[in-house]
Amino acid sequence: MRVTGSILFFIACLTAWSAPVAVCADATATQEYRLKAAFLYNFVLFLDGARFDPPDDNAKADDANPPILIGILGKDPFGDAFEPLKDKEVRNCRVAIRRFQGLGEFADAEGRLPARHPQFEQIRGCHVVFICRSEQEHLTAVLGPLRGQSLLTVADTPGFLEAGGIVNFLIEDKKVRFEINTAAARRARLQIRSQLLRLAKRIVKTDAFQGPDDEGNGSDT
């Protein structure tokens, strides 16, 4: 795995997206989400633990390189943003995209939501799940059942980390940045490599599902 090259990629990404807001909004949004799609692919390079560990020597040949699954939950903002990355591989595995309906679409006639997402079993099978802004009012209901599952939850929604998500995108000075919740990562049994933590704009160590960090300073570096 060529992590050094990936770090350089991330540094380039952090300084690349600076298109003026005055430019066509549609073109700017497309550029933004293409960059976020690239981040989703490359986050996988900086994760260890559970399903992100290499397969053991006893794994069957057919299971040695299972696909990396990226789920999109809710009203998909990516459009064709993943097209430039189609057929790319990460950690010697092909990447596949799965799309899931938003939780609100499963409300009953009285507007009551199910206790957990009806597609939960398929969602939990993903390596990375991007939770779209359409799910903002349902974050607790979506993230609650997923806490402790060995997957990386990502969004671009204010308050996502405090609600228990792991990585959140934000725009600062017209550039895509990201912030990380290390408490949520530990619940998911994921180790985020120090190279990625150092690039984060902000690191959160507590959230709705966990009190003050019980590991001292909570450093993952």
Secondary structure, 3 states (H helix, E strand, C coil): CCHHHHHHHHHHHHHHCCCCCCCCHHHHHHHHHHHHHHHHHHHHHHEECHHHCCCCCCCCHHHCCCCEEEEEECCCCCCCCCHHHCCCEECCEEEEEEEECCHHHHCCCCCCCCCCCCCHHHHHCCCEEEECHHHHHHHHHHHHHHCCCCCEEEECCCCCCCCCCCEEEEEECCEEEEEEEHHHHHHCCCEECHHHHHHCCEEECCECCECCCCCCCCCCC
